[in-house]
Amino acid sequence: MTVAMITLGLVPALWAQGAGAEAIQRIAAPMVGGLITSTILTLEIVPAIYSLWRGRQVQWVKGPRPPRKSWEELSREFAAWERQQHLEASAR
């Protein structure tokens, strides 16, 4: 959101006409490009590199996979857990 607002604030400087507009355009154009580039780098490239780097460090556990549960079974377990938490909280 910050990058979007700064970029929108610089757009009028890019299209400015008149005295001093040339100097401002030369300053605003690299700023807009840098903001867009840094946003893409921060939101897309760095997390991808981190996940690749961190994924190599994870040691996978050998053995059989745990049984998969259906949504209904998970929902029942969660509802029972919530009831238990509510009872414990009301007992305090």
SVG drawing of the C-alpha trace seen along z (x, -y; Angstrom):
<svg xmlns="http://www.w3.org/2000/svg" viewBox="-19 -28 39 75">
<polyline fill="none" stroke="black" stroke-width="0.4" points="0.0,0.0 2.9,-2.3 4.5,-1.7 1.2,-2.3 0.6,-5.6 4.2,-6.9 4.0,-5.8 0.6,-7.5 2.1,-10.6 5.0,-10.6 2.8,-10.1 1.9,-13.8 5.6,-14.6 6.2,-12.3 3.6,-14.1 4.4,-17.6 4.9,-20.5 6.5,-23.8 9.4,-25.2 11.5,-22.6 9.4,-19.7 12.4,-18.2 14.5,-18.0 11.6,-16.5 10.9,-13.9 14.6,-12.8 14.2,-12.3 10.7,-10.7 11.3,-8.1 14.1,-6.2 12.1,-6.4 9.0,-4.8 11.1,-2.1 13.0,-1.4 9.8,-1.2 8.3,1.3 11.5,3.3 11.9,3.4 8.3,4.4 8.6,7.4 11.9,8.3 10.5,8.2 7.2,9.9 8.2,12.6 11.9,13.2 13.2,13.1 10.5,15.5 11.2,17.9 14.9,17.9 14.4,18.3 12.0,21.2 14.5,23.0 17.4,22.3 15.4,23.3 13.9,26.3 17.3,27.9 17.9,27.7 14.7,29.5 15.3,33.1 12.4,35.2 11.2,37.8 11.5,41.4 8.6,43.7 5.0,44.3 2.8,41.3 0.1,40.6 -3.4,41.6 -5.4,38.9 -8.6,37.7 -11.8,36.6 -13.1,33.1 -16.0,34.4 -13.6,36.2 -11.4,33.1 -14.5,30.9 -15.7,33.2 -12.3,33.2 -12.1,29.4 -15.7,29.0 -14.8,31.3 -11.6,29.4 -13.5,26.1 -16.1,27.4 -13.3,28.6 -11.6,25.2 -14.9,23.5 -15.6,25.7 -12.1,25.2 -12.4,21.4 -15.8,21.3 -14.6,23.4 -11.9,20.8"/>
</svg>
